[in-house]
Every structure is written in C-alpha cells, then in structure tokens.
Amino acid sequence: MPSDAPSEDTGAPDPWDVIVVGGGPGGAAAATLLARRGWRVLCCERERFPRAHVGESLLPASLPILDALGVLEAVEREGFVEKPGATMVWGRDTAPWSWYFRETNRTHPHSYQVWRPRFDQLLLDNARAAGVEVREGCRVAEVLFDGERAIGVRIAGEAAGSAEERARFVVDASGQAGLIARAQSLRRYDDAFRNLAVYAYHEGAAHLPPPDAGNIFIESTSDGWCWTIPLGGGRNSVGAVVDSARGQRGIAELGTEGFYEAQLALAPRTAALLAGARRVDGPHVARDWSYVAGRLAGEAHVLVGDAACFVDPLFSSGVHLALSSAVLAAAYVTTSLRRPEMGAAAAAVYAELYLQQYGHFRELARLFYASNRSVESYFWEARKIIGDDRAGTPREAFVRAVAGQPPQGYERVVLERGDAPAGFAGDVHALESERAARRRAWDAALSHGRPPPALLAAIARPSAGVRVERKPVLEGGEFLWGDVLVSGSRPEGTPISPLVARLLAALDGRRSLAEALDDVVADLPADRAGRMGAPLLTTLGILYVDGVIDGLDAALGVSCEGN
C-alpha cells in the first residue's frame, strides 16, 4: 500500500490512509478513485442504502465521470429515463419551449433522470468493488483535528458511547450537513439565491408530448418556479422553488402540504400534468439551498460536493458538482499524501477549479433569473442582477458565465428566449462580433498556407491581464507542476503546454512575430523544428481569436473599435 513512512508498532490499529465522510455520489466517487490509487479507504455513511434523496436530473457532463468510475454501463442498464434536454415556461413568452443537449453535445446527446435511491446505491456498491471499506449506518459526529490538521473522525455509537477512527486524510462529503463547514463556521449563504424548495413524488402523472417526454419541465410562476421530472415507472419528482422568507411564512400559515398545493396551483401546466396523478411521498422542505464554504481544502482535509457549496437547482447541477469535485479532491488527496510539499499549492488549485465550476452555474442561474419576464412579482424583481456588486458589467457577467467561450446551450437561450438585463445582449453580440471578425481575418490571412509579410512583421504581446503562471495542474489522477494561462475571464488558469508557454513568453511586445516564432523553435531538434510551423500558427490563431494576444489587428485589417 502507498505510504510515505512505515508505521510504528504502538499496539494501536494503523490509521486509514483516507476516511471519506458520506456515501452519496461525491463521497462514493472520491472513495472509488482513491482506492484505485492504492490507498486504504474507509467510507462512513450515516444512512443505510437505498435511501431517499432529491436531485434526480443529471447533466451530460457527468457521464464521462461515471464512465471513468466504471459505473456508466450499470447506470445505462438500469433503464432510467433518458433526458434529452429541458422544457421551460420562462423568458418573454408564456408558451413552453425546449432546449436539447444534442445541440451542443454530440458525444452525449442525452443524460438521465435517475431514481436516486438506486443510482446512489450503484455508486456506493462500485466503491466497495474498488476495495473501499464501506460502513453504512455509521454516523460521524465530528472530524478530529490536531491544530489545523485533520487526523480522523469520531463515530457516534448506537448506545451512549463513541469510537474514533484515525486517518492521514479526511474527505468531507457529508452533503448539506456540512460537518467541517458548520463546525468551523465556514458556510456563507448567497443573498442572490436565498430560496426554499418544497417537493414531493407523484405516480400516474402525464408526460410532455414527444420529443420532450423525458425532459425536465420547469415552469415559472409569480412566486418562483416549479420542476417536474419523469423518473420512470409512472413516478415523477415535483417541486417548487420560492423565496426563502416568503416560503417559511407560507408554510407557517398553510402547513407544508397546503403550501405545496398552493404553489402547484400557480403553475397551470404543471398542475395539468398532475391532474390524474396521486402523491405518494412528501411534501418535504429543503431550506437555504445556496451557499459556499469560505475554505474548501486545508491540511489533510477537503470538502466535496454539497459539503463545500450548493447553488440554486435551476440547472440540475448538484450531482455533477459532487462528481467533478470528487475527481479533483481525489487528485488533491493523492498529491498531498505522495508529495506533501505540494499540498498547500494543490489545495489552492482544488478550490479555484471547484469554485470555477460552481461560479459557472451560479452566473447562469443569475442570468436566467434576470432574464425571466413571463411573470412579474416580488420574487423576480428581487433577483435582477442590478445592484449585485459581484455582477460587474454585463460583459463581465457573460464572460464569467461562459468561461470565455462563445455562448451555447443555456447561455444562448438567455439571449434568444429571455429578456436579458439592459445592455447585456448588446455587449454579448459585440463580444461575439469581435471574435468572429478576428476569426475571418486570421483565416483569410492564412488562406494560402503562409502568413503574409505584414503579419510576420507585426509586434504582438499578451493582452492586458494575461500571464503564464507555474501552478499544479491535473494530470493522471493527481496534481503535477505545470504552466497555466491566466486571464481576467479565467483567473484559475487554463493548462498549456511548455511550447505554448514559450510562445507567449516570446511575444514580448518588442520582437516581430517572425522573430518570436524563430525563438520558440531555436532550441528544438532540427527535425522537430521543421514540423512546428503549422502547429505554431494554429496555436497563434487560437490565441488571437480568443483575445489572449493583441497587436495583430492592424496587420490583419481588423477594426479595433469595441475591443
């Protein structure tokens, strides 16, 4: 087994390499990946599976992770409802409209609507098969610390006693219980999304007409919005998201059941789907849905999934954030145990990468809330972007939302279906127009295979705020030192090859483009240098079109207006 040092014979049992608190998707995934790296892993789950859990709608981006875990085939065999996209009553119009994953994801044109008791069981059983010791009905009362360093957990016994398990590292995947975050007062609630959800399960509900029968259906109402998710076997997950304060007052006045029915009455299309159905479970209430921990990783511990942060459920991001953070957390744990000197740097990168994904969904949800004008009410007025100092300009909000890439999918719908914040659509179109103009100019200049003399004579430099940093990068299931490209829209950085890093260093604003390219290949073997011309020009074109470098507009005949 991997170990940095032999254990002393003290008579006490050897500590685990890793203890994972929580056996949900994030915990099961992290435990599986760590066990496959050879670590001794204990996973403590307070419930006995199968257990009920809300959050049934998956995103296509989760499927590659499930495949890497070795559980995708099992998920596919379960016969879960295929989810081709989403159908919404949202935006400027009151008529439903649909968006499909196939429009932007050819590899995975659908995801699944899963029955969480079974889905979560598959992931936990997969962890067992990977060598994880899984203990169900095992409630961790607290994570033990020696100063800032996690050293194990205290497990509450069924009787009055308790037991301790020691570990070299603790992964907190305890969900919204947030064991470490609550104990250390790390949780910060998001004022932009102080919502409350009330949900239940129905049997015998009608489906949307084809091709939307497997879609999640979202209907905006005066109080917020409702979801309907077809789960197969005639069962649907149905819920309403409302303002937290108003929801709590409504529940106090009407009771949970009365408040739930009142919300469904505000959603005529949702109510129509449920007209012939019967409620078989619930309603249940989930409060304080959006938060983030002030610190996601520390010495010998890391927070995963909902234990770290949760964003409004509008885009069904919960399971995906749990799975993707598990991949990053497993890499951080492995790096810290194998190369302790990298621990602090890897912890910072873990937090940056996880918060980048969290921020993506947060900005999309903010833009969607701000774009809805199908109803007017306190709920929607209070969720406009105006007045939030984190929003910045509409352009900055957009760039953060799409991570510097052209809008697609849900982002595009904000423009086409919604009533975007003032100036937002214009700024987005201007940004796209600039990118398109640079692409046309570059393609035209290289249409004959060689760059024109004016381009080779141009003096290029990295754009303002762009720099190359040496940081840990994810590679082969752990973090290794590498080069990343940092910019205003991607402060966490994008990993780049040493050759691209050298190219950006050569574009110093003093030498011509031809001189910079010559410098890049100067130290390469002759046979390799001769093959680098076309790849370097392709890379240079990508950097230019994406606005990473400037100084080439004049040589390419591109107007600088609006840049």
Summary of the structure (lengths in Angstrom):
residues: 563
radius of gyration: 25.8
end to end distance: 55.3
largest distance: 82.1
contacts: 1883
relative contact order: 0.10
helix: 41%
strand: 25%
